[in-house]
Amino acid sequence: MRLSTIIYTLIIFAWPLYFLYEHSLGAISFLLLALFFLFIAIKELKKIKSDGEQPKKEKIKQNSR
């Protein structure tokens, strides 16, 4: 997801989340933000897996004494 899309989405939802916070429903707004960022993280992980970019594994040499 592009950074500008994320920022625009957060700006659009800022007022409703603040409204919930003002009415002592801050836990709901926090939950919605957490779900939004979880969705973004899952989407990015799927993109990385589909691109085939996997970190290289290094072999660890053991000392024989």
Secondary structure, 3 states (H helix, E strand, C coil): CCHHHHHHHHHHCHHHHHHHHHCCCHHHHHHHHHHHHHHHHHHHHHHHHHHCCCCCCCCCCCCCC
